[in-house]
Amino acid sequence: MSTRKIIEIDDDKCTGCGLCIPNCPEGALQIIDGKVRLVSDLFCDGLGACIGYCPEAAIRVVEREAEPYDERKVMTNIARQGANTVQAHLEHLREHGEEELLGQALGWMADNGVPVPEGFGKEKAMEHDDHGHQGCPGARAMALKPETGTAAGKAPAASGAVSARPSELANWPVQLHLLSPMAPQFRGRDLLLAADCTAFAMGSFHERFLSGKVLAIACPKLDEGADVYREKLTALVDHAQINTLTVVIMEVPCCRGLVALAQEAVARAKRKVPVKSVVIGIKDGAILSEQWV
């Protein structure tokens, strides 16, 4: 952490009226136990847009140690609130001369297919990853196949000594940290959430599970940021409005955490979607169990 500007709320003055909350499109404020709270340093840009809307003068900007503000995570929240909120946020950044943050916001919008409001097309869109570092074009959201997928199960064409089945991959990127729930290729689709090892253990993974679905992969044991995974899965249910969620894991105990994570995310969502758990064996890649949970 480093020292930066960030808001501070005086609990004694705050009445919990909530007038400041609509004026923080970044989503940094919530009413908890009758008081407005700063719920995440990551979402507060320290520019103080909320201050003028507090009738009790309970909010001020201070300098303290705080986690770095994350514009890409903020944009994930803001885009869910609609085009007017997006435009207000971009204007807010421009008015305060935050050209770098504005570039990051426009870069996120370009990566995720979110329309840029009129008047914001000339700024340089900077590509950053989820940690704020400059990223590569390989993380740009892309749709690879239509919803129907290819004709799974057909024998591959025999041309030469080596033949290959067509890939059923319908979206890019696939790693859960990199994909955005706002990307249009997820909307109204069936989502396959697969533990990293499953596609290598099961030879028929593409035609058995991936055909006709969009994909996200994760490792419940080695990946960091389970809270981010949970938020993204919840957004895929509520914003992308996925139809179903199938979780494919290996038979090892640590993999069960991915099913639990999916269930928690769906429980938090406003919409409800069916969740299926599939367990793959290590030895021969056979399906050991398949059930709705």
BAVO-227307 format. One record per residue (C-alpha): residue in one letter; x, y, z. Coordinates in steps of 0.25 Angstrom, whole numbers, plus 2048, in hexadecimal, padded with zeros to 3 digits. Example, Ala and Ser with C-alpha at 12.3 -4.5 7.8 and 13.67 -1.06 7.14 Angstrom:
2
A8317EE81F S8377FC81D 
# end
This chain:
293
M800800800 S80480E7FE T7FF81C803 R7F58237FA K7E882B7FB I7DC8247FF I7CF828806 E7CC826815 I7BE82681B D7BB82C829 D7B2822830 D7AD82C83A K7A883582F C7A382B825 T794829827 G79381D81C C78B826813 G792820807 L79182C7FE C7A082A7FB I79F81C7F6 P79881F7E8 N7A382A7E6 C7AE81F7E7 P7AD8177DA E7BA8107DE G7B28087E8 A7BB80B7F4 L7B080E7FD Q7A5806804 I79C808810 I79F7FE81B D7997FD828 G79380B826 K7A0812822 V7A6815814 R7B380D813 L7BF80D80A V7BE7FE806 S7CB7FD7FD D7D78067FC L7D88007EE F7CC8077E9 C7CE8157EF D7D681E7E6 G7D78297F0 L7D18347E8 G7C68377F1 A7BA8377E8 C7B18327F4 I7B583E7FD G7AC8487F8 Y7A083F7FA C7A183D809 P798847811 E7A084481E A7AE847818 A7B283981D I7BB835811 R7C983B80E V7D5837806 V7E183380E E7EF82D80B R7F2820811 E7F781280D A7ED80B804 E7ED8017F9 P7EF8077EB Y7E280B7E4 D7DE8017D9 E7D78077CD R7D57FA7C6 K7CD7F47D2 V7C68017D4 M7C18017C5 T7BC7F37C7 N7B37F87D2 I7AF8057CA A7AC7FE7BD R7A17F67C4 Q79A8047C8 G7988087B9 A79C8127AF N79981E7B7 T7A181A7C3 V7AD8167BA Q7AD8247B3 A7AC82B7C1 H7B88237C6 L7C08277B9 E7BC8357BA H7C08357C9 L7CE8307C5 R7D083A7BA E7CC8467C3 H7D78427CD G7E18407C2 E7E38317C5 E7E782E7B7 E7EE8217BB L7E281C7C2 L7D98207B6 G7E28197AD Q7E180C7B6 A7D280E7B6 L7D180F7A7 G7DA8037A5 W7D17FB7AE M7C57FF7A6 A7CC7FB799 D7D07EE79E N7C27EA7A3 G7BA7F0797 V7B47FB79F P7B0807796 V7B8814799 P7AF82079B E7B082B790 G7BB835793 F7C582A799 G7CA82478D K7D782B78B E7DE828799 K7E881D798 A7E281079E M7ED8097A6 E7ED7FA7A8 H7EF7F67B6 D7ED7E87BD D7E57E67CA H7F17EA7D2 G7F27F87CB H7FF7F47C3 Q7FF7F67B4 G7F97EA7AD C7FA7E37A0 P7F07E2795 G7EF7D3798 A7E57D67A3 R7DB7DE79A A7CD7D879B M7C97D078E A7BE7C778A L7C37BB782 K7B77B377E P7A87B577E E79F7B0789 T79D7A2782 G7AB79E781 T7B0794777 A7AB787775 A7B177F780 G7B377077F K7B6770770 A7C376876C P7CE771769 A7D277375A A7DE769757 S7E8771750 G7F676D751 A7FC76575D V7F676F767 S7E8773768 A7E177C772 R7D377E778 P7CE78D776 S7CF795783 E7C279878A L7C77A4791 A7BD7B078F N7C47BB797 W7D17C279A P7D77C47A4 V7D37B87AD Q7DB7BA7BA L7D17BF7C4 H7DA7CB7C9 L7DB7D07BA L7CD7CF7B5 S7C27D97B7 P7B47D67BA M7B07E27B2 A7B57DC7A5 P7A97DA79C Q7AD7CB798 F7A97C77A6 R79B7CC7A6 G7907C27A6 R79A7B67A5 D79C7AA7AC L7A97AB7B4 L7B47A07B7 L7BD7A37C3 A7C87997C2 A7D47967CB D7E17987C3 C7E47897C3 T7D77837BE A7D97867AF F7E777E7B0 A7E17737B7 M7D57707AE G7D876E7A0 S7CA77179B F7C977E7A4 H7C5787798 E7BA77F792 R7B577A79F F7B47877A7 L7B979379F S7B0792792 G7A579D793 K7AB7A379F V7B47AF7A3 L7C07AB7AC A7C77B07B9 I7D27A97BF A7D87AA7CD C7E07A27D8 P7DA7A37E5 K7E779F7EC L7F17A87E5 D7EA7B47E0 E7E97C07E9 G7DD7C97EA A7D27C07ED D7C97CC7F0 V7CB7D27E2 Y7C77C47DC R7BB7C47E5 E7B77D37E0 K7B97CF7D2 L7B17C37D2 T7A67CB7D9 A7A77D57CE L7A67CA7C4 V7997C67CA D7937D47CC H7987DC7C1 A79C7D27B6 Q78F7CA7BA I7967BC7B7 N78C7B17B6 T7937A67BD L7A17A47C5 T7A87977C3 V7B47957CC V7BE78A7C8 I7C97867D2 M7D377B7D4 E7D07707DF V7DB7777E8 P7D677D7F5 C7DB78B7F2 C7D378C7E6 R7C678C7EE G7C879A7F1 L7C579E7E3 V7B77987E5 A7B579F7F2 L7B97AC7EC A7AF7AB7E1 Q7A47A87EB E7A87B47F3 A7A87BD7E7 V79A7B87E2 A7947BA7F0 R7997C87F0 A7937CB7E3 K7857D17E1 R7827C77D6 K7827B87D8 V7887AE7CF P78A79F7CF V79879B7D3 K79E78D7CF S7AA7867D5 V7B277C7CD V7BE7757D3 I7C976F7C9 G7D27637CD I7E17657CD K7E47577C8 D7DC7567BB G7D57637BA A7C775D7BC I7BB7647C2 L7BA75F7D1 S7AE7677D4 E7A47717CD Q7997787D5 W7927857D7 V79578B7E4 
# end
